[in-house]
Amino acid sequence: MSYAVLCLPFLAVSAVLAAIAWRRAPAGHAAALALTAGGLVLLTAVFDSLMIAAGLFDYADAPLLGPRLGLAPIEDFAYPIAALLLCSAVWTLLGRADASAPRDRPARAPRGIRR
């Protein structure tokens, strides 16, 4: 079994949940996801390359697709992207429906305190 096949279920579940949550996502959500994905790819490339260079772990060449960013195989990037999509979707789906709506009335003062 290749590493790419192993990654597919995680990516698929995350992508489906992200698609479901997309209609409830606030303005600027796509830009935030793109910026975060760029950061995760950069950090994964740097730190995985460092760990592979240090000999902490390595991959067998046969189950890899081939392309690498630094020393990190392209399959290594599936998990951070899946986590980003999954966390964003869960945050959006479990968030309050009116969280982005402006409040019509001022907050009430606690009992015993007058304004």
C-alpha positions as CSV (number, residue, x, y, z in Angstrom):
1,M,0.0,0.0,0.0
2,S,1.4,3.4,-0.8
3,Y,1.5,6.4,1.6
4,A,-0.8,8.3,-0.8
5,V,-3.6,5.7,-0.5
6,L,-3.1,5.8,3.3
7,C,-3.7,9.6,3.3
8,L,-6.8,9.5,1.1
9,P,-9.4,8.7,3.8
10,F,-8.2,11.5,6.0
11,L,-8.2,14.0,3.2
12,A,-11.6,12.8,1.9
13,V,-13.3,13.1,5.3
14,S,-11.8,16.5,5.9
15,A,-12.7,17.8,2.5
16,V,-16.3,16.6,2.8
17,L,-16.7,18.3,6.2
18,A,-15.1,21.5,4.9
19,A,-17.5,21.5,2.0
20,I,-20.4,21.2,4.3
21,A,-19.2,24.0,6.6
22,W,-18.3,26.3,3.7
23,R,-21.8,27.8,3.5
24,R,-21.6,28.9,7.2
25,A,-18.0,30.2,7.0
26,P,-17.5,33.9,7.8
27,A,-16.2,36.4,5.3
28,G,-12.5,36.1,4.7
29,H,-12.5,32.4,5.4
30,A,-10.9,31.3,2.2
31,A,-8.1,33.8,2.6
32,A,-7.4,32.6,6.1
33,L,-7.4,29.0,5.0
34,A,-5.0,29.7,2.1
35,L,-2.6,31.7,4.4
36,T,-2.7,29.0,7.1
37,A,-2.2,26.2,4.5
38,G,0.9,28.1,3.1
39,G,2.3,28.3,6.6
40,L,1.7,24.7,7.4
41,V,3.3,23.6,4.1
42,L,6.4,25.7,4.8
43,L,6.7,24.5,8.4
44,T,6.2,20.9,7.4
45,A,8.8,21.2,4.6
46,V,11.3,22.7,7.0
47,F,10.9,20.6,10.1
48,D,10.3,17.3,8.3
49,S,13.4,17.9,6.2
50,L,15.4,18.6,9.4
51,M,14.1,15.5,11.1
52,I,14.8,13.3,8.1
53,A,18.3,14.9,7.7
54,A,19.0,14.2,11.4
55,G,18.1,10.5,10.8
56,L,15.0,10.5,13.2
57,F,13.0,8.7,10.5
58,D,12.9,7.9,6.8
59,Y,10.6,6.6,4.2
60,A,10.9,3.5,2.0
61,D,11.1,4.7,-1.6
62,A,8.7,2.1,-3.1
63,P,5.4,3.4,-1.6
64,L,6.2,7.1,-2.3
65,L,4.8,9.0,-5.3
66,G,8.2,10.5,-5.8
67,P,8.0,14.4,-5.5
68,R,9.6,15.9,-2.5
69,L,9.7,19.4,-0.9
70,G,13.1,19.5,0.6
71,L,13.6,16.0,2.0
72,A,9.9,15.6,2.9
73,P,7.9,13.4,0.5
74,I,4.7,15.1,-0.9
75,E,2.6,12.6,1.0
76,D,3.7,14.2,4.3
77,F,1.8,17.3,3.5
78,A,-1.6,15.6,3.4
79,Y,-2.0,15.3,7.2
80,P,-1.4,19.0,8.0
81,I,-3.8,20.0,5.2
82,A,-6.4,17.5,6.4
83,A,-6.1,18.7,9.9
84,L,-6.5,22.3,8.8
85,L,-9.7,21.5,6.8
86,L,-11.1,19.3,9.6
87,C,-10.4,21.8,12.4
88,S,-11.8,24.7,10.4
89,A,-14.9,22.7,9.5
90,V,-15.5,21.6,13.1
91,W,-15.0,25.2,14.4
92,T,-17.4,26.6,11.8
93,L,-20.1,23.8,12.3
94,L,-20.0,23.9,16.1
95,G,-19.8,27.7,16.3
96,R,-22.8,29.8,17.2
97,A,-25.1,30.6,14.3
98,D,-25.3,34.3,15.3
99,A,-21.6,34.8,16.2
100,S,-20.9,37.1,13.3
101,A,-24.3,38.9,13.5
102,P,-24.2,42.4,15.0
103,R,-25.9,42.7,18.4
104,D,-29.1,44.7,18.3
105,R,-29.3,45.5,22.0
106,P,-26.7,46.3,24.6
107,A,-25.6,43.6,27.0
108,R,-27.5,43.5,30.3
109,A,-25.6,44.6,33.4
110,P,-25.3,42.0,36.2
111,R,-27.8,42.1,39.0
112,G,-27.1,44.7,41.6
113,I,-25.2,47.0,39.3
114,R,-26.9,50.1,37.9
115,R,-25.9,52.0,34.8
